[in-house]
């Protein structure tokens, strides 16, 4: 079955009651009539559907929220009752009851597409064929005839708002875009009877549009209002709000900044912290400079301070939102989570259901980046239910973003390409095509992805906005996978100022990893020597955040890089040591075993005596005998060495590098003194006990370090265990499964 639009104009004049000649509008409940003014054509179509009794295709009433879809379904129920036709309301997310098949009836289904396009089509197909079906949805559904609700003219809206003055009607018509449901709701909230009252109502309320989608009616009202004389407080708020709403126009960047800067300058001269907080919030939305995360953090904190001074908890929430977002951008996730908890508590106090949906969505994001996908899915389901209940315009896109990110990490995003392309058509200039290109290359369509890269690169490099950094990162993936150095070079230079940060999309509903990960991929594509440094930084950040999917991706990228096959690293990392072996990495405390291992790795194939190893110098080769020093001196040396060994063991266990350094220095001094005492008359003196003690201690410390490496980096540990030799003489004889070289 297919979806089609049909022309109901021919039936518009036939919508009269067969018994008395009264109009269709007069046959519906009185409380509905004002909501149906201007809907003569639509009422005629519904009356025609009921007259047919059965055999027609389902009729689907479509239109945006506020267009009057539900009111038309209620009118159909009244008309059916007048005709003696049984009426049953169905919920699309509940199975169709068997009882409705007992006789022909009118089936009414509101908000059909909330269950998803494919599910809605299946639901329609499952309905009894002899039923009269009238449904409502925001978008067309295959298998139905579509009746699209249009906006009302200003005159029609004025007729339905018969008690309003002309200037109020004009303002409401602009603000509502002629949608009767919105216009009536706004009219009920008015506190005055002039144009200024409508503007104030608009400034105090949220936009009805989704994020990055223009609220055309609101923009028209604001544009018209700034050309008129306004009180200073209202004027500055109007300038700021217009700048904010124009974020949906990618071509208006210069004008947004000019409007926002004017508003901030005027707000700072007024002694009104509430207005300043509102204007600062609007400026952050309007400009949204990806490089200005630090500035966003500072301004977010200023918004909170101003909001608290003015006693406005809603504005305080806006400031907390910016603090959370900027801290995520700056990779300060621990503080960001603390801010999110404060936001949640504040939203509960304010009774802000939309704010609580935001909290749940960000909790789902955090679960996703840590690889807790089941938890993320459960939280996403909560976002769906609570967002729809709260009437949050962004609910469906927010949920799609959360699910899309999980699909990307799981490698199953290929099925979402058409959804992304639809968003690219609906929201041009917001770089959805870059994500399409990434999904294409992930799905094995490298040629098509490379073509998208070539087409998109100039616009993305010149762009900005809330989705820009994510788009650059997506194109970085494509350039790396498709091996396009000509694209990788400018992308690398573009991303370089953001190293150390996270790739955050919009208000942190999606975060796709460390910027250094993408820099590492681009540097690898370009053959740059700093590729490994970037990937190491990404690995370290991901480890600190517990972001397992990111950690796996960066380790895999490092393993795939040309350097990964030829070089392993063992170097200082602050107070500790870090061993990087291809995709594996392990952090080690500063212990004697680590120093012994590093000494051996620096001299592959060379034998080093135990005394050499523990003293860090050219030690003694001990003969079998043990008759050199007098017994008193020997006992003193032994006692002191035992004491120092115990001291070193204790320092190792405690991770006290300073204490270990002092003990090691004295240990070396004692060994040096032993060495000095062995050259009398050129006759070599025996030191078998000291050498044996050195052998035992060095062996124990070395293999303890190797065991620690094996527990974290099993491949590197296996190579070391197979390549190291211990005893009176130690040696690192690398096997073939190790690196071509070590960087120490």
N, C-alpha and C positions, 0 to 999 in steps of 0.2 A: 504494500500500500504506500501511497505517496502523500505528501502534504501539498495543498494548493490554496491559493487565494481566490475567492469568488466575489462577484459583483452583486451586492444586495440592493443596489439602487432601485431596481425594478420593483422591489417589494415594499419600498418605503411608504408608498401611499396606500398600501393594502392592509396596514396594521390596525384594523378596527375590530371591535368585538362583534361577532356575528349576531348577537342577540339584541344589542342596543345602540350600536354605532358610536360608542364612546372610544376615545383614543387609547392606544396601548398604554401610554404614560399614566392615564387615569385609572388603569386597572392594577397598578402596583401600589404597594403600601405608601402612605403619605410621606413617611420619613425618608423614603428613597427618592422621591421625585426631584428634589433639588440636585441630587447627585446624578440624575439622568438627563438633565437639560442639555440639549445639543446632541443627544444620542438617539434621535429618531430613526436613523438608518439602522443602527445596531439593534434597537428594540424590534424593528420590523423583521430583521433577520432571525431573531429569537422566536418571534411569533410564527414565522414561517416554518421554523424547525418543529415547533410544537404542533402546528397544524398537520404536518406530515405524519405524525404519530410514530412511524418507524420506517426503516428502510434507508434513511439518509446516512451519510458519513458523519462521524462525530464533528461537531462544530467547536473550534478552539478560538477563544477570545484571547488575543495577545496585546501586549502593551507594557510600558514601564510601570514601576510602582507608582501609585497615585492616579493612574489613568482611569480607574473605575471598574476594573475587571470583576472584583468581588461584588460590587453593587449590581452589575449586570446579571450575575448569576443569581443574586437574591431576587432581582426583578423577574427572572425566568421562573423561579420557584413560585412567586405570586401568580404569574400568568398560568402556570401549570395547575395550580390549585383552583383557579377560576374555571379551568377547563375540565377539572375532575381527574387530572392525570397524577398518579402517585409520584412522589418525589423522594429520592434517596441521595443524601450527600455521602460521597466516598472520599476517603483519605488516600492519596496515592502511595503512601508508605505502609498501607495496611492491605492485606490480601482481599480480593473481591469476594464478598459473601455469596454463598450459593443461593440464598433466598431471593436475590434480586431477579432470578430468572423465572419466577412464577408467573409474571404477567408483564406486559409492556409498561414502562415507567420512564420518568426523566431521571437520569443520573447526572449529578452535578459534582464536578471535581475541580477544586481550587488549587492553584499553585502546583500544577501537574509536573512541571519540569524541575521541581526541587529535588526529585529523586535521581536526576540525571537524564540526559537525552535518550540514550539507548533503553534505559529502564522505563521511561515514559512511553516510548514506542511499544514496548512489550506489554505494558499495562493496558494501553488502548486496544491492542490486538486481543487481549484476554476478555474483554467485555462482551456481554451477550449481544448478538447481532440484531435482535429485535428491540433493543433499548434505544431511547432517545438520549444522546450523550452530548452534554455541553460542558466543556472544560475551560479552564483559564490557565495561562502560562505567560511567562515573560517573553519566551522565544518560540518560534514555530516548532511543531512536532510532526514527524512523518506519520501519515495515516489519518490526517484530519483536514478539514476545510478551515482556513484561517480567516478570522474576522479581526482586523487590526484596529485598535482604538487610537484615534488621533487626538491631538491636543485641541482644546476648545479655543475659539476666537475670544478676543477680549470682550466682545458684546455678549457672547454666550455665557462667559464666566460672570459677567456683570448681572445677567438675568438670574443666574443661580445664587448670586450673592446680592439679592435685591435690596438689602438694607445698607449697602456700603456706598460711600461717595466715590465719584469717578476717579480721583487721584489714588484712592486706596485700591480700587479695582485694578487700575493700571499697574500699581506696584505689586499687587498680589499676582497679577497675570504674568509680569516679568519674572518674579521670584519663583513661581510654580511652574513656569514654562507652559501654562495653560492646562495643567493636569488638575482635574477637579478635586480629586482626593487630597492632594497637597494643599490646594487653595483653600478648601474648607477647613482643614486642620490649622493652617496658618491664621485664617480669619478668626478662629476661636481663641487664638493666643494673643491677638492684638490688644494693646492697652491704650490705643489712641485711635483717632479717626482721620489721620492725615498721612501723607506720603512718608514723613519722617518716622512715624510709628512702624511702617512696614520695613524701612531700612534698619531701624534699631532691632526689630525682630530677626532680620536676616543676619545682622552682625552677632547677635547673641546665640544663634543656633548653628549647628554643624551643617556642612555641605551634604546634600543627598547623593552626590555622585561618588563613584568608587575612586580610589586613589589613582591619580594620573589621568582620570577621565574628567573632561570639563563639565562643570555645573553651568550649563549655558544660561539658564534663567538667572541665577545668582550673578554671574558675570555681567549680564546685560543690566541688571539693576544697579550694580556697583559702578559700572562705566557711566551710566546715565547720571548717577547721583554725584559723582565727583565733579561734574560740570555745573552743579548747582551750589548755591550758598548753603553751607552746613555749619553747625556749631563746631568749634575747634576740636572738642573731644570726639565727636562723631566723625569729623573729617579725617583725623589721623587714623582712626580705626578702619575707616573705609579704604584709605590708601593701602594700609597694611593687608587688609583682607583681599583686596583686588590683586595685590602682588602674590599673595599665597595661592589664590585660585588660578592664576595664570601659570602655575607650575605645570598644568596640563597642556600648555602650549609650548612645545620645544623651541619654537621660533621666537619666543618672547623673552629670552634670557636677559637682554639688555634692559628692556622695559621693566621687568620684574625687579632687577637690582635697583634701578632708579626710583621706582615707587617705594620699595622697602627702605632704602636709605633716607628718602624724604620723611617717611613715617617715623623712623627711629629718631632722626634729628629733632623732629617736632615733639615726639613723646618724651625725649630726655629734657626738654625745656619745661615741660609741665610737671606739676607736683602730684602725680597720680601713679602710684606703683602698679595698680591693676592694669591700667592702660599700657604702661611700659612693658609689663610682662606679656600681655597679649600681642603687642607689636613685635617684640623680640621673637616670640614664638612664630609669628607669621613670616618674619624675615628668614628664619632658619628654614622654613618650608620653601619659601620663594627662591632662595639662592641655592641652598643645598650643595655647597662646594665640597667635592670629595676630599680635597686636600686640607680642609679646615676642621678636622675632627677635634683638635685641641681647642679651637675657638668655640666649637659647638658645646664642648664640655663646660667651658667657662660661662657661656651665655645660658646654658641650661641651669647652672647653679644660680645665676643672677635671676632667672625667671622664678625659681623656687623661692628665693629670698623676697622678691617683689610680691609674689603671690601670697606668701605668709604675712607680709606687712598689710596687704589689702584684705586678708581673710578670705581668699578665693581658692577653695580646694581643687576646683577644676583646673585652674591655671597651674597650680602646684603639680598636678598630674602631668601636665604638658611639659613642665620643666624636668620632671623625673624621667619622662620618656626620652628626652634629649640626652640626659646624663647616661642612661642605660645604653642608648645607641652609640654614643661617642666612646664609651668605655669598651664596648664590643669592638668598634673599629680599631681602637688602640691596643687591642689584645689583652686588656685588663679584665679578663672574664670573671675572676673572683669578685672584684668590686662591682662589675656589671650585675652579677647575680644578687649581690646584696642590695643594689639599687632596685632590682626587679621585685625583691621581697618587700621593700619599702613601698614601691608603687602598688603592689597587691593589697597591702594593708590600708593604704590611703584610699584606693578605689573602693574597698569594702566600706570604709567609713562614709564615703561620698555616695554610696549606692550606685556606683557607675558600672553597670553591667557590661557596657562595651569595653571599658577599661579592663575588666576581669577577663574578657575574651582575649584581649591583647596579651595579658599575662599568660594565659594557657597556651596561646600560640607560640610565645617565646620559650616557654618550658618545653614544648614539643620540639622546637628548633634545637635547644640545648641537648635534649635526649638524642636527637638525630646525630649531631656532630660527635657524640660520644659512643655511637654505635648501638644505642639501646632502642632498636627499631620497634619492638613490641610496645614499649612504653610510649614512644612517639606516636604510634598509630592510635593508641587509646586516647591520648591527649588530643590528637587531631579530630577524632570523633566527637570529643567534647566541644571543640571549637565549632564544629559544624552545627551541633544542636544548639549550643548557647548563642552562637552568632546569629542564627536565624531567629531565635526567640527575642534577642535584643534588637532585631531589625537592623543589624550592621550591614551596610551596603557592600562592604568588601568581603563578606564571609566566603563566598564561593571562590573568589580569586585567592584569598588567604589560604584556604584549605588546599586548593590546587597547587599553590606554591610549596606548602609543606609536603604534600604527597610527591610532587615533582622532584624535590630535593632528595627524598628517600629513594625514589626510583633511579635518580642519577647515581647515587652511591651504590645501589644494588645492581646497576647495569641494565635496568629494565625501562629506561626512559624513552625508548624508541616509539612506544605506543602513544606518546604524548605530543608527537611532532605536529599533528594537525591542530591540536588545542593551542600550541604555541604560535602557530602561523595565524590562527584566528585572532589571538591577542595582538600580534604584530599588525594585523589589518585594523583592529579597533583602536590601537594606541600607537600610531606611527611616531617615530622619533624617540622611542624609549628602548630601543635596542633588543627587542625580543628576538629579532632575527639572529643575533649573536648566539643566543641559547639554542636556537634551531640548528645552527652550524655545529655547535658542540655535540648536540644529541646525534646529529647525522654522522659525525666522525666516530662517536662512541658506538654507533649502530653498524659500522662497517661501510658507510657511504662516503669514503674519503674524497672522491673526485667532486661530488656535489658539495661537500663541506668546503673544499678548497676554493670552489667558485664563489660560494657565499663569503668566504674570507676576503677574497679580492674585491668583491662588491662592497662589503661593509667597512673595510678597514679605514678609508678616508673619513667617513662620517664618525666612526667611533673615536678615532684619534683626535678629532676636533670637538668631541662632545663633552658633556658634563651631566650632572644630575644624579638622582638617587640610585639609578640602576647602572650608572656608567662604569664604575670600577669592576662590577661583576661582569659586564660585557667585555671589558678589556681582558679579564681573566679567562673568559670563555674562548675568546679568539686566540689567546695564548695557547690553550689546549689544542686548538685546530692547527695553528702554525707549527707546533711541536710534532703532532701526530702526522701531519701531511708533509713535514720537512720543507718548510717554506722560509728560508733565512731572510728573504727580502721583507717578509711581514714580521718575522721574529725580532729583527733589529729595532724598528720603531716601537714595537710593543714593549720590548725590554726597557728602552729609555723612558717610556711612559709610565711603566710600573715601578721603576727604580726608586722614586721618591717615597713610595709607600712601603718599602721593605720594613719588616718588623711588625707590620699591621696585619689585620684579617680582612678578607674580602667580604664586605658586608653589603647586602642589598637593601635599599630603602631603610626602613626602621628596624632592621635586624630580624625580620621575619625569616630571612634566609642568610646563612653564612657559609661560604664555600671554601674555607681553608686559609692558610697563611699565604700572604702575598709572596713570601720567599719561595714557596713551592712552585708558583708559576714563573718566577724569575729563574729558578733552577732549571725548569724545562726549557725556557727560552735560551738561557745561557748554554745548555747542552746542545740545542739546535744550532747555535752559533759557534760551537766549539770553544767557548770562553772558559778560561781556567777557574773562574769563580763559580761555576755551576755547582761544584761540590759544596762550597761554602754556603750557598743559598739553600741547598737541600738539607744540609746539616742544621741550619737555623730553623727551617721548617720542621724538621724532625724533633729538635729540642723543644720548640714551642708546642707542637702537638702532644709530645710526651707530658709536658707540664700541665696541659689542659685535660689530659685523659681523652683526647679526641682520636679514638682508635682508627676510624676510617681515613682520616687525614694522615695519620702516622703510617698506615699501611701504604697509602698512595705515594708518599714521599720516599719511603724506604724502597718501594718497587722502582720508582724513578731513578733513585740512586744506584740500585742494582743494575738497571738497564743502561746506565751511562758508561761511556768508554773507559773512564777512569776507574770505575768500580771493579773492572776485571784486572787491573794492573797494579793498584796501589791500595794498601791498608794504612790506617793512621793510628798512632798511639801517642797522645799528647796531653799536656796539662789542660785542665778545664777548671779555672778558678782554683779551689783548694783540692780538687779531686783530679782524677785522670780519666780520659775517655778513649775507648778503643772503638774504631769504626772499621768494620770488615764487610765491605759490600753492603748488602741490605741490613746487616746486623750492627747493633751499636750497644755498648755497655759502659756504664760509668763505674769507676772503681775508686775506693778510698786510697789515700796516700799511705801505703804500707811498704814494709821491706820487700815483700814478694813482688810488688809492682816494680820496684826499682831493680830487683834482680832480673825480672822478665825483660825490662827495657834494655838492660846491659847486654843480655844474651841476643835480643833482636838486633841490636846495633852491630853485632859481630857474627853474622851467620857463618856456620862452618868452623868457627874457631873454638878451641877448648879453653875454658877458664877454670882455674882451680877454685875450690870452695873458699879458701882464704882470700883469694883475689876478689871473688864475688861479694863476700860480706864486707871486705875492707874498701872496696872501690878502687884498689890499686894493684900494683904488680906484687901479688902475694907470694907466699912461700910454697915450695914443693917439698912436702915433709917426707923424710926418710923413715924407715921402719923403727929406728931406735928412739928412745925418749930419755936421753941422759945428757942434758945440756945445762939448764939452770939449776941452781941449788933448790932443794925441796921447799924452803921457806918462800923464795921468790915465786916458784911455780904455783904454790898454794895461793899466794896473794893474787897472782894473775887470774887463776881459775875462779877464785871467789868473786873477783871484780867482774869478770866476763859473765859469770852466771847472773850476778846482780843486774848487769846491763841487759842481758837477754830477757830477763823477767820484766825489766822496765820497758823494753821495746815491745814485748808481747802485750803488756797492759796498755801501752799507747796505741797499738794497732787495734785492739778490741774496742777501745774508747773512741777511735777515730781522731785522736789528739795529735795532729801533725807536728805542732810546735814541740810538744814533749818528746815525740819520736825523733825529731831532728836533733835535739840536745843529747838524747841517749845514743843515737847513732854516731854523733861526733866524738863522744867519749869512747865508744866502742872502737872507732877507727884509730883513736890515739893509742889505745892499749895494743891493738894489733901492730901499729907502727913501731911501738916500743919493742914488741916481740921481734919484729923484723930487724931492728937495729942491733939486737943482741945476738944475731946469728952469724956474724962474719969474722970472728976472732981467728987470726992467722990463716984466713982463707978456708978454714975448716967449717963445713956446713953442720949446723947443729939441729938436732931432731925437734920437731914440734908436732908429733903425731896426735897428741891429745887435743891440741888447739885446732888442728886440721879436721879431726873427727867431729869436734863440736861444731865447727863451721859447716861441715857437710850435712849434719843432722838438721841444723837450724835453717840453712839455706834451702834444703830439700823440702822441709815442711812448709816454709813460707811460700816458695815458688808454686808448689802444687796446690796449696790453698787458694792462691790467686787464680790458677788455671781452673779449678773447680768452680770458683765464682763466675768466671767467664762462661764456662759451659752451661751454667744454669740460666743465663740470660741470652747468650749468643752461641748456640750449640755448634754451628758450623765452624766458627772461629775457634771455639774451645777444642773441637775434635782435631783441627789442624795443629794447634799448639801441643796437645797431648801426644800426637804422633811425631812431632818434630823436635821436642825437647828431650835432652838426656841429662840425668842428674847422677850424683855420686861424688867421688873425690874431685872429679872434673865435670864441669857442666858444658853443654853445647846446644846451640839451636841449629839443627840441620833441616831446613825447610823441605817438606814433602811437596809433591806436585799440585796438591789441592789448595795451596796458599797463594799469596799475592806475588807479583813479579818484583815488587819492592815495598818497603815500609817507609812511611814518613813519620819520623820520631821527633 
